[in-house]
Every structure is written in C-alpha cells, then in structure tokens.
Amino acid sequence: MSSEHIVISAIVPARNEELNIVAAVRSLAAQPEIGEIIVVNDDSADGTAALLASLGTEVARLRVIEARELPAGWVGKCHAAWLGAAQARGDWLLFTDADVIHLAGSAALALADAERTGAAVVSYSPDQELKTWGERALIPFIFTRLARRFSYQTVSDPRKPAAAANGQYLIIRRDAYDAVGGHAAVRGQVLEDVALAQLLKKSGWRLQFARGTGIARTRMYRSFAEMWDGWTKNLYPLLGGSVRAVIWELWLAVPWLPLLLLCAGVFNRRLGLFGIMLFILWHARYGQQLRRYRYPLSSILYFVPAALLYAVVVCRSAAAHRSGAIRWRGRVYRACV
C-alpha cells in the first residue's frame, strides 16, 4: 500500500450507474486534492462493472470495491459508503453520488470552507440539471420547500440544533466520521445524509451547509417514474416523519384558498377575481424563492402543477413509510417511523 499522504478520499456508491459513472469519476480525477477515488459497485446488474474496469486503466487513483450481499438491517447506500470508508486513507472523506459532476476547483473550495468556518462537515446542494417538464416542475418546488425547513444559515449555526446535509456532496473529517460510528451508526436510514449530519452535530461537530453553485451539478433522476420513487423514499422523513407534519406541510405548500376562490368564481365573479389576485401573489412569492435559491425563474410557469404533484407525492411518501416498506432500486427496505 502506498505511503503517500492523501488529503481527500472520494467514496462513490454505485448501483446500476452505467449512464453516469464515467463522467463522475473523471470529474473527481480532475481534483488534485483527491488522492484516491473509491467506487463501491453495489451489486450492479448493468454495465457499471465493465465501465469501471475500463476506467481503471485511465485513472490511476481509482479503486473499485465489490459489494455483494447486503447485510440484514442495512440500506444499500449506507453499506456501500461504509465499505468505501473502511478502505479509505484520506484525512477527509468525500461521499458523493455517481450522478454528480464535480466542477473545477470544487475540492479546494470545500477544504477552504472547512478551514474558514472550522467545520468538520461540509455539504453542498449541487446545481440541478432539469431536462423534462416533470423535473422543471417538481424538483425546484421541492427544494424551495425543503430550504424553509433546513435553511443553510440555521444548519451552519453551531448554536442551533437544526442539522442536515446533502449526500450528493458530503465531505467529513475522518476523525469526526469515526467518532460517531460513521454510516454503521445510521445503517437502516433511507435518509442517511440527514441522519448522519444530525448525529455529528449532536455530538458537537460543526457543520457547514451551503448551496453548491460552482461546486457540482447533477441530474438526480432520468425518468418521471424514478423521480417519483426517489421522492417517495425521501419526503416523509424530510418533513419530520409524522402525519401532523405532513398535514401542516400540505396546508402551507398548496394554494388551497386561491383554488377554492377560482372554483367559486363560476358563481361569483368577484370571488373569482380575488382568486386570480391571490394566485398572482403566490406566483410572485414562488418567483422570489426561485431567485433566492438560484433555480430557473422559468419554473414559475409550473407552479400550480408542481404544487399539486408535490401534494400527491408527499401523501404517497407518507403512505409508503407508514406501511413499513420502502422500495428503491430493486430493493425493499424497512421504513423507520
């Protein structure tokens, strides 16, 4: 084993990622601070393994670990991340997804943010590639909603208990990771990034959470069905994991009153006009949120279908979690409620 000092070990869980893995590894290899890239092939059934074998001749820093049978009680991504961390030799562990492209200088910026803030954990929300109407409608809407619950400023404030992270870009100092037990401590969590961030902050480690503009970009889902399943897996725990939290979120997120007034406008013109005015105000507020969090302003055109789709997927997520089983990428996980 090489005695070369490694600053950052990048760890990439990969399950059926033949469409993404090559670009992701190459973007990591372009970061001089990353001394090794560990891809954990999580029992892929597509061409992921063959592509990684080919990349091995191109990227000297690449190591591939094969994760075969998933142990009982583990979520696949947690297990893959844990296997990668066990083999990593860096002072910092960068956990990232196989569909994330790392932009030039991003690793250096992450280390600089950690030094500037004194954080043991730095996480970014990458720029989102939005190619279909479903992505343009739902993803900005969801992220603006989540930004209300997990504001970057509040999460990064060591005096406040709020904690969150985005597993698409999560870099952790090795000693902090080991001190809390790493991914083994959150092995059964489908929302492992938030669970790990909560554990770290509760243990006294400082977090730095920020928008990832200029850091990384990703296309999270390549089909509407995959997007639907992904948010079904994530939304219920993100919103607090209770029926009360879901009801409150639906009340706040969906423009019920404007919709009701528009329907009433069939019988009363004044009520209809008032409903239109309220819709304009809701659109204006959403436009402000899009600008604040740097999403395309054009997504304002999808506000109404986005709100209604969001309501449906929130309900579907709650039903799935409360049924006790979550399906994701060919596996069924026990929901933690």
FITI-911103 format. One record per residue (C-alpha): x, y, z. Coordinates in Angstrom, 3 decimals. Example, Ala and Ser with C-alpha at 12.3 -4.5 7.8 and 13.67 -1.06 7.14 Angstrom:
2
@c1 12.300&c2 -4.500&c3 7.800
@c1 13.670&c2 -1.060&c3 7.140
This chain:
337
@c1 0.000&c2 0.000&c3 0.000
@c1 1.331&c2 3.445&c3 -0.909
@c1 2.626&c2 5.648&c3 1.927
@c1 1.671&c2 8.808&c3 0.010
@c1 -0.273&c2 11.243&c3 2.164
@c1 -3.857&c2 11.541&c3 0.968
@c1 -5.858&c2 14.663&c3 1.745
@c1 -9.244&c2 13.562&c3 0.395
@c1 -10.617&c2 10.108&c3 -0.302
@c1 -13.662&c2 10.257&c3 -2.588
@c1 -16.183&c2 7.463&c3 -1.984
@c1 -18.854&c2 6.759&c3 -4.602
@c1 -21.575&c2 4.157&c3 -4.029
@c1 -22.735&c2 2.943&c3 -7.448
@c1 -25.701&c2 0.692&c3 -8.228
@c1 -26.632&c2 0.387&c3 -11.903
@c1 -24.928&c2 3.662&c3 -12.850
@c1 -23.643&c2 2.905&c3 -16.347
@c1 -25.058&c2 6.196&c3 -17.667
@c1 -23.272&c2 8.316&c3 -15.056
@c1 -20.216&c2 6.668&c3 -13.584
@c1 -17.622&c2 7.583&c3 -16.220
@c1 -18.291&c2 11.327&c3 -16.098
@c1 -18.436&c2 11.281&c3 -12.293
@c1 -15.076&c2 9.519&c3 -11.893
@c1 -13.377&c2 11.745&c3 -14.450
@c1 -14.628&c2 14.870&c3 -12.707
@c1 -13.253&c2 13.588&c3 -9.388
@c1 -9.927&c2 12.688&c3 -11.007
@c1 -9.574&c2 16.314&c3 -12.149
@c1 -9.401&c2 17.465&c3 -8.491
@c1 -5.737&c2 17.462&c3 -7.336
@c1 -6.741&c2 17.367&c3 -3.662
@c1 -8.424&c2 13.987&c3 -4.133
@c1 -5.733&c2 11.359&c3 -3.608
@c1 -7.935&c2 8.315&c3 -4.212
@c1 -11.318&c2 7.553&c3 -5.736
@c1 -13.077&c2 4.543&c3 -4.269
@c1 -16.114&c2 3.356&c3 -6.194
@c1 -18.195&c2 0.729&c3 -4.452
@c1 -20.047&c2 -1.288&c3 -7.067
@c1 -23.225&c2 -2.184&c3 -5.202
@c1 -24.219&c2 -5.409&c3 -6.987
@c1 -24.924&c2 -3.625&c3 -10.278
@c1 -26.745&c2 -5.605&c3 -12.955
@c1 -25.912&c2 -3.281&c3 -15.860
@c1 -22.598&c2 -2.280&c3 -17.449
@c1 -21.245&c2 -0.396&c3 -14.412
@c1 -18.593&c2 -3.008&c3 -13.571
@c1 -17.244&c2 -3.147&c3 -17.134
@c1 -17.006&c2 0.625&c3 -17.357
@c1 -15.150&c2 0.785&c3 -14.038
@c1 -12.698&c2 -1.847&c3 -15.247
@c1 -12.036&c2 0.247&c3 -18.342
@c1 -11.642&c2 3.422&c3 -16.284
@c1 -9.018&c2 1.713&c3 -14.161
@c1 -6.504&c2 1.964&c3 -17.000
@c1 -7.228&c2 5.688&c3 -17.364
@c1 -7.496&c2 6.842&c3 -13.737
@c1 -4.605&c2 5.594&c3 -11.609
@c1 -6.249&c2 6.811&c3 -8.392
@c1 -9.355&c2 4.690&c3 -8.937
@c1 -10.055&c2 1.667&c3 -6.754
@c1 -13.151&c2 -0.479&c3 -7.147
@c1 -14.728&c2 -2.446&c3 -4.315
@c1 -17.411&c2 -5.034&c3 -4.977
@c1 -20.319&c2 -5.022&c3 -2.517
@c1 -22.163&c2 -8.274&c3 -2.931
@c1 -24.757&c2 -9.439&c3 -0.413
@c1 -26.484&c2 -6.702&c3 1.559
@c1 -26.406&c2 -7.488&c3 5.306
@c1 -29.715&c2 -7.528&c3 7.184
@c1 -30.694&c2 -4.163&c3 8.617
@c1 -28.581&c2 -2.127&c3 6.193
@c1 -29.689&c2 0.255&c3 3.457
@c1 -27.639&c2 -0.328&c3 0.312
@c1 -26.136&c2 3.136&c3 0.068
@c1 -25.106&c2 3.122&c3 3.738
@c1 -23.435&c2 -0.251&c3 3.326
@c1 -21.563&c2 0.818&c3 0.197
@c1 -20.422&c2 4.064&c3 1.831
@c1 -19.289&c2 2.142&c3 4.913
@c1 -17.271&c2 -0.327&c3 2.830
@c1 -15.603&c2 2.535&c3 0.979
@c1 -14.773&c2 4.403&c3 4.183
@c1 -13.204&c2 1.289&c3 5.663
@c1 -10.701&c2 1.225&c3 2.784
@c1 -10.098&c2 4.986&c3 2.603
@c1 -6.807&c2 6.533&c3 3.714
@c1 -7.588&c2 10.253&c3 3.446
@c1 -7.810&c2 12.906&c3 6.171
@c1 -11.191&c2 13.831&c3 4.657
@c1 -13.864&c2 11.520&c3 3.283
@c1 -15.896&c2 12.887&c3 0.379
@c1 -19.133&c2 10.945&c3 -0.030
@c1 -20.766&c2 11.696&c3 -3.345
@c1 -23.265&c2 10.134&c3 -5.732
@c1 -22.462&c2 8.507&c3 -9.044
@c1 -24.625&c2 11.035&c3 -10.918
@c1 -22.720&c2 14.090&c3 -9.632
@c1 -20.258&c2 16.037&c3 -11.801
@c1 -17.613&c2 17.857&c3 -9.760
@c1 -16.635&c2 21.223&c3 -11.180
@c1 -13.065&c2 22.510&c3 -11.451
@c1 -11.597&c2 23.565&c3 -8.101
@c1 -14.534&c2 22.271&c3 -6.061
@c1 -12.493&c2 20.099&c3 -3.695
@c1 -10.194&c2 23.015&c3 -2.906
@c1 -13.218&c2 25.230&c3 -2.225
@c1 -14.668&c2 22.627&c3 0.154
@c1 -11.416&c2 22.445&c3 2.115
@c1 -11.254&c2 26.246&c3 2.214
@c1 -14.816&c2 26.428&c3 3.536
@c1 -13.947&c2 23.902&c3 6.227
@c1 -10.889&c2 25.885&c3 7.297
@c1 -12.735&c2 29.225&c3 7.222
@c1 -15.654&c2 28.006&c3 9.335
@c1 -13.913&c2 25.434&c3 11.494
@c1 -16.380&c2 22.812&c3 10.262
@c1 -15.694&c2 19.087&c3 10.431
@c1 -18.511&c2 18.516&c3 7.938
@c1 -19.126&c2 20.462&c3 4.726
@c1 -22.086&c2 19.699&c3 2.483
@c1 -23.409&c2 21.356&c3 -0.651
@c1 -26.645&c2 21.121&c3 -2.611
@c1 -25.412&c2 20.840&c3 -6.220
@c1 -26.956&c2 22.613&c3 -9.185
@c1 -29.761&c2 20.518&c3 -10.639
@c1 -29.974&c2 19.657&c3 -14.333
@c1 -33.651&c2 19.882&c3 -15.292
@c1 -34.382&c2 18.385&c3 -18.706
@c1 -38.048&c2 17.295&c3 -18.655
@c1 -41.190&c2 19.149&c3 -17.645
@c1 -41.528&c2 16.912&c3 -14.584
@c1 -38.045&c2 17.804&c3 -13.390
@c1 -38.556&c2 21.518&c3 -14.077
@c1 -41.849&c2 21.468&c3 -12.187
@c1 -41.207&c2 19.247&c3 -9.190
@c1 -37.519&c2 19.494&c3 -8.275
@c1 -37.267&c2 23.297&c3 -7.787
@c1 -40.574&c2 23.263&c3 -5.895
@c1 -39.370&c2 20.537&c3 -3.539
@c1 -36.008&c2 22.156&c3 -2.910
@c1 -37.552&c2 25.554&c3 -2.157
@c1 -39.893&c2 23.837&c3 0.314
@c1 -37.018&c2 21.975&c3 1.969
@c1 -34.978&c2 25.175&c3 2.183
@c1 -37.622&c2 26.509&c3 4.576
@c1 -37.130&c2 23.543&c3 6.880
@c1 -33.348&c2 23.226&c3 6.542
@c1 -32.044&c2 26.723&c3 5.909
@c1 -28.333&c2 26.838&c3 5.171
@c1 -27.782&c2 29.559&c3 7.776
@c1 -29.580&c2 27.701&c3 10.570
@c1 -27.922&c2 24.355&c3 9.880
@c1 -24.484&c2 26.025&c3 9.805
@c1 -25.092&c2 27.808&c3 13.126
@c1 -23.456&c2 25.738&c3 15.928
@c1 -25.790&c2 27.347&c3 18.488
@c1 -28.891&c2 25.843&c3 16.854
@c1 -29.841&c2 22.161&c3 16.871
@c1 -31.073&c2 22.007&c3 13.246
@c1 -28.905&c2 19.634&c3 11.199
@c1 -28.985&c2 18.472&c3 7.602
@c1 -26.715&c2 17.539&c3 4.725
@c1 -26.972&c2 16.556&c3 1.085
@c1 -25.465&c2 13.175&c3 0.316
@c1 -24.713&c2 14.286&c3 -3.230
@c1 -21.761&c2 16.219&c3 -1.764
@c1 -20.800&c2 15.455&c3 1.817
@c1 -17.207&c2 15.798&c3 2.980
@c1 -16.350&c2 14.774&c3 6.550
@c1 -13.131&c2 14.901&c3 8.516
@c1 -12.009&c2 11.338&c3 9.183
@c1 -11.768&c2 11.696&c3 12.949
@c1 -15.319&c2 13.084&c3 13.156
@c1 -16.669&c2 10.260&c3 11.000
@c1 -15.009&c2 7.596&c3 13.109
@c1 -16.023&c2 9.241&c3 16.391
@c1 -19.771&c2 8.902&c3 15.672
@c1 -19.559&c2 5.447&c3 14.141
@c1 -19.855&c2 6.500&c3 10.505
@c1 -22.535&c2 5.011&c3 8.292
@c1 -22.816&c2 1.976&c3 10.555
@c1 -24.498&c2 4.257&c3 13.094
@c1 -27.258&c2 5.110&c3 10.583
@c1 -27.252&c2 1.797&c3 8.717
@c1 -31.032&c2 1.444&c3 8.477
@c1 -31.833&c2 5.021&c3 7.464
@c1 -33.022&c2 5.706&c3 3.905
@c1 -32.221&c2 9.384&c3 4.578
@c1 -28.689&c2 8.628&c3 5.697
@c1 -27.204&c2 12.038&c3 4.902
@c1 -29.551&c2 13.943&c3 7.221
@c1 -29.324&c2 11.246&c3 9.906
@c1 -25.510&c2 11.362&c3 9.824
@c1 -25.499&c2 15.177&c3 9.954
@c1 -27.847&c2 15.124&c3 12.951
@c1 -25.643&c2 12.623&c3 14.743
@c1 -22.499&c2 14.652&c3 14.062
@c1 -23.982&c2 17.966&c3 15.187
@c1 -25.490&c2 16.414&c3 18.312
@c1 -22.021&c2 15.070&c3 19.105
@c1 -20.551&c2 18.573&c3 18.944
@c1 -19.018&c2 18.633&c3 15.460
@c1 -19.593&c2 21.772&c3 13.425
@c1 -21.495&c2 21.641&c3 10.113
@c1 -21.230&c2 23.930&c3 7.112
@c1 -24.171&c2 23.582&c3 4.696
@c1 -24.439&c2 25.707&c3 1.546
@c1 -25.758&c2 25.975&c3 -1.986
@c1 -23.398&c2 24.181&c3 -4.347
@c1 -23.302&c2 26.688&c3 -7.200
@c1 -19.899&c2 26.355&c3 -8.872
@c1 -19.182&c2 23.204&c3 -6.855
@c1 -21.094&c2 20.398&c3 -8.552
@c1 -24.065&c2 19.628&c3 -10.743
@c1 -26.309&c2 16.624&c3 -11.069
@c1 -29.316&c2 15.192&c3 -12.805
@c1 -30.915&c2 13.291&c3 -9.963
@c1 -33.448&c2 11.277&c3 -11.944
@c1 -33.614&c2 10.226&c3 -15.587
@c1 -37.300&c2 9.339&c3 -15.716
@c1 -40.514&c2 10.506&c3 -14.131
@c1 -41.003&c2 7.085&c3 -12.509
@c1 -37.526&c2 7.182&c3 -10.961
@c1 -38.137&c2 10.713&c3 -9.678
@c1 -41.483&c2 9.661&c3 -8.232
@c1 -39.908&c2 6.705&c3 -6.414
@c1 -36.968&c2 8.791&c3 -5.190
@c1 -39.123&c2 11.451&c3 -3.580
@c1 -41.458&c2 8.780&c3 -2.211
@c1 -38.418&c2 7.393&c3 -0.402
@c1 -37.233&c2 10.753&c3 0.913
@c1 -40.043&c2 13.220&c3 1.527
@c1 -41.824&c2 11.769&c3 4.561
@c1 -38.687&c2 11.653&c3 6.760
@c1 -37.503&c2 15.014&c3 5.379
@c1 -40.758&c2 16.611&c3 6.501
@c1 -40.459&c2 15.257&c3 10.013
@c1 -41.849&c2 11.745&c3 9.741
@c1 -45.293&c2 12.364&c3 11.231
@c1 -48.836&c2 12.676&c3 9.908
@c1 -49.188&c2 16.044&c3 11.648
@c1 -46.085&c2 17.358&c3 9.858
@c1 -47.436&c2 16.157&c3 6.511
@c1 -50.824&c2 17.816&c3 7.036
@c1 -49.186&c2 21.086&c3 8.051
@c1 -46.860&c2 20.990&c3 5.045
@c1 -49.726&c2 20.352&c3 2.634
@c1 -51.659&c2 23.254&c3 4.153
@c1 -48.704&c2 25.611&c3 3.670
@c1 -47.468&c2 24.429&c3 0.273
@c1 -50.637&c2 24.155&c3 -1.816
@c1 -52.653&c2 27.275&c3 -2.787
@c1 -55.947&c2 25.917&c3 -1.462
@c1 -57.670&c2 29.274&c3 -0.996
@c1 -56.902&c2 30.633&c3 -4.487
@c1 -58.059&c2 27.332&c3 -5.993
@c1 -61.271&c2 27.439&c3 -3.982
@c1 -61.949&c2 31.055&c3 -4.945
@c1 -61.345&c2 30.308&c3 -8.632
@c1 -63.881&c2 27.500&c3 -8.457
@c1 -66.311&c2 29.832&c3 -6.679
@c1 -65.762&c2 32.346&c3 -9.486
@c1 -68.049&c2 30.246&c3 -11.654
@c1 -70.899&c2 31.510&c3 -9.479
@c1 -69.481&c2 34.814&c3 -8.206
@c1 -67.260&c2 36.947&c3 -10.415
@c1 -65.785&c2 38.933&c3 -7.519
@c1 -64.635&c2 35.787&c3 -5.755
@c1 -63.048&c2 34.606&c3 -8.995
@c1 -61.176&c2 37.900&c3 -9.424
@c1 -59.980&c2 37.713&c3 -5.819
@c1 -58.751&c2 34.165&c3 -6.501
@c1 -56.789&c2 35.396&c3 -9.540
@c1 -55.178&c2 38.133&c3 -7.426
@c1 -54.159&c2 35.611&c3 -4.794
@c1 -52.721&c2 33.334&c3 -7.481
@c1 -50.603&c2 36.233&c3 -8.738
@c1 -49.295&c2 36.804&c3 -5.204
@c1 -48.486&c2 33.106&c3 -4.751
@c1 -46.644&c2 33.056&c3 -8.076
@c1 -44.694&c2 36.189&c3 -7.126
@c1 -43.654&c2 34.640&c3 -3.817
@c1 -42.575&c2 31.454&c3 -5.556
@c1 -40.578&c2 33.503&c3 -8.057
@c1 -38.726&c2 35.159&c3 -5.167
@c1 -37.884&c2 31.747&c3 -3.724
@c1 -36.613&c2 30.511&c3 -7.089
@c1 -34.326&c2 33.529&c3 -7.412
@c1 -33.138&c2 33.236&c3 -3.812
@c1 -32.124&c2 29.597&c3 -4.210
@c1 -30.846&c2 30.065&c3 -7.770
@c1 -33.313&c2 27.934&c3 -9.682
@c1 -34.521&c2 28.914&c3 -13.170
@c1 -37.191&c2 31.596&c3 -12.964
@c1 -38.953&c2 29.822&c3 -15.834
@c1 -40.019&c2 27.157&c3 -13.297
@c1 -42.617&c2 29.660&c3 -12.081
@c1 -44.717&c2 28.593&c3 -15.079
@c1 -45.114&c2 25.157&c3 -13.463
@c1 -46.199&c2 26.440&c3 -10.050
@c1 -49.744&c2 25.037&c3 -9.976
@c1 -48.955&c2 21.548&c3 -11.386
@c1 -45.842&c2 21.464&c3 -9.185
@c1 -47.859&c2 22.181&c3 -6.044
@c1 -50.432&c2 19.532&c3 -6.910
@c1 -47.790&c2 16.930&c3 -7.854
@c1 -45.959&c2 17.729&c3 -4.634
@c1 -49.112&c2 17.139&c3 -2.595
@c1 -49.611&c2 13.733&c3 -4.221
@c1 -46.020&c2 12.556&c3 -3.772
@c1 -45.966&c2 13.757&c3 -0.140
@c1 -49.080&c2 11.673&c3 0.542
@c1 -47.590&c2 8.712&c3 -1.331
@c1 -44.369&c2 9.011&c3 0.681
@c1 -46.293&c2 9.103&c3 3.954
@c1 -48.347&c2 6.056&c3 2.960
@c1 -45.258&c2 4.098&c3 1.892
@c1 -43.327&c2 4.835&c3 5.077
@c1 -46.264&c2 4.115&c3 7.326
@c1 -46.875&c2 0.822&c3 5.528
@c1 -43.440&c2 -0.204&c3 6.767
@c1 -41.723&c2 -0.832&c3 3.428
@c1 -39.820&c2 1.420&c3 1.020
@c1 -38.916&c2 0.221&c3 -2.476
@c1 -35.858&c2 1.654&c3 -4.159
@c1 -33.640&c2 0.368&c3 -6.957
@c1 -34.849&c2 -3.200&c3 -6.779
@c1 -34.652&c2 -3.484&c3 -3.009
@c1 -37.227&c2 -3.232&c3 -0.231
@c1 -36.251&c2 -1.502&c3 2.995
@c1 -37.983&c2 -1.428&c3 6.345
@c1 -39.266&c2 2.094&c3 6.970
@c1 -38.275&c2 3.803&c3 10.222
@c1 -41.387&c2 5.589&c3 11.540
